[in-house]
Amino acid sequence: MLATWRSWDTLQVPTLFAHSDTLWFLSYLVPILWRLIHILLVTMFNWGREKDLEHTSNSEDCEGLLSASERSSIDTQLRPVSREHSWLTTTIIVGFTAIISALSGAWIVQTSRLDADSFSIRHTSQYSPIIDDVAITYSLVRFNGSLMRSNVFRQDAGPEVDAAWKSLGADFHAVSIPLDRAAKSGFAEDQVKIKKEYGGGYPANVEGLHHLHCLNLLRKSLAWNIEYYRRQGLGPFSNSEDILKYHTTHCLDILRQQLMCTVDVGVLGQVWYQPHNQPPEAFVDFNTVHKCRNFEAIRNWADKHQLPASEDTPLDFLERPKAGDRIWHTVP
């Protein structure tokens, strides 16, 4: 059933991670070339010093045996050799510097491209272990924005539509946030913890899946669906009418805040639509392209890290609050 939910037409775009082999190669090649340049410079410097010392020694030995004009003639003959040595050294250094600069530039470009997705998620999202544990990537996806053509998520209440929403992870249990990543994830030290003998950590729900839970509750609460779920009396519909109203309006407002927080800056164009025996008229095209995170990878992480259902955990599963821990006297 999970495979049925993605009705979008995913566009095929090149993945940046196709360059990982190049990055790996450059990461090894660049330090090696720098080392070779260092060795070359040291070798040529020592060779030049030896030549200079040899020339100086020979000059001193011969100085007393040669006239001034003879010494001047020999110096003139030796200068081109020294200049040639200097020119060769400079050429080699410049050549190697150009090569290493080009490779370093390529390395930087490849690294920045490969890190773009990671930078984006870290820059635009509150930290959670998902950011560290999941390779979050982005791809272009065309939304199914059809007004008249339905899909499984839009069906009237029944087992098939319920299974489709369940496959998204809308009813997943909580996960555990490790103690060493709790503060970074926004948890206070005195929030609810799991006892060490049961794995420790902080119980938490993945917010994106909670949003799907809320949207699913709004779907179930639609006028043409609600009686079906009232008769079942499961989950939120096992509560009294006033609690169900609180729950539903809570979900409504959470989704409002989320949509405003991550406001979509895309634009909806218009297409020509011609009703039967009528002139063409403009109609909004909702089938737009979006840049989307790899939802399945995040869903799979949440699935893998689910804690047991609350009814299946021992009575002492959670640590009791200590003296000084904050305890709310009304539901926050």
C-alpha positions, 0 to 999 in steps of 0.5 A, a space after each residue: 500500500 505504501 507504493 500507492 500513495 505517491 501519485 506525483 510525477 517525479 521529474 528526473 534530475 541529475 543527483 549531485 551525489 553522482 560526483 562522490 567518486 570525483 570528490 573522493 579522488 580529489 581529497 586524496 590527490 590534492 594533499 599528495 600534490 602539495 607534498 610533492 611540491 614541497 619535496 620538489 622545492 626543498 630538493 631544488 633549493 638544496 641543489 641550488 645551494 650545492 651549486 652555489 657553494 661549489 662555484 664559490 669554492 672553485 672561485 676561491 681556489 682559483 682566485 689567486 691563480 687567475 688575473 682579473 680579466 680571466 675571473 671576469 670572463 669565467 663569471 660571465 660564462 657561469 651567470 647563464 647557467 645560474 639564470 637557467 636554473 632559476 628559470 627552470 625552478 620558476 617554471 616548475 613551481 608556477 606549473 605545479 601551482 596552477 595544477 594544484 589551484 585548479 584541482 583545489 578549485 574543483 575540490 571546493 566546487 564539488 564539496 559545496 555542491 555535495 553539501 548543498 542539501 545538508 546545508 539547506 536542511 540545517 539552515 532551515 530546520 530545527 535540529 533533530 537526530 534525523 538531520 544526522 541520521 538521514 541523508 536528506 536530499 531534494 528532488 523536483 516533484 510535480 504535484 497532483 493538483 487535479 480538481 476533478 480527478 480523485 486519488 486514494 487519499 481523497 476517497 470517502 471514508 473506508 478501509 482503503 483510504 484509511 490504509 493509504 493514510 496509515 502508510 504515510 506514518 500518520 499513526 506512528 508511535 513516538 521515537 526516543 531522542 538520545 540524552 546527548 542530542 536532547 538539548 540540541 533538539 530543544 528539550 529541557 533537562 526536566 522533560 519526560 524521560 524513559 528509564 535507563 533499563 528501557 533504553 533511556 532517552 526522551 520520548 518524542 514524535 516526529 513533527 512532520 508525521 504529526 502534521 500528517 496525523 492532523 491532516 488525517 483527523 481533519 479529513 475524518 472530521 469532514 461532514 461526509 466522513 465523520 459519521 463513519 468514524 464516530 460509529 467506529 469510536 477509535 482514536 480521537 473519536 473515542 473521546 467526548 464531543 468537546 475533546 474531539 473539537 479541541 483536538 480537531 481545532 488544535 490540528 487545524 491551527 498547527 497546520 496553519 502555523 506550519 504553512 505560514 512558517 514554511 510559506 511556499 513562494 511558488 506561483 500558480 499559473 493559468 491554463 485554458 479550459 473549454 467546457 462542453 459547448 462553451 468558449 475557452 476560459 482561464 483556469 488555475 493550474 495547480 499541477 506545479 513543480 516543487 522541490 521536495 525532501 525525500 519523505 520516504 527516507 524520513 518516514 523509514 527512519 521514524 518507522 525503524 525508531 518507533 517505541 512500543 505503543 503506550 499500552 504495550 510498555 511497562 507501568 514504570 517505563 518512564 522516569 518519575 519527575 524529581 524535586 524541582 522538575 517543572 510540572 504543568 497544572 494545565 495542559 500546555 
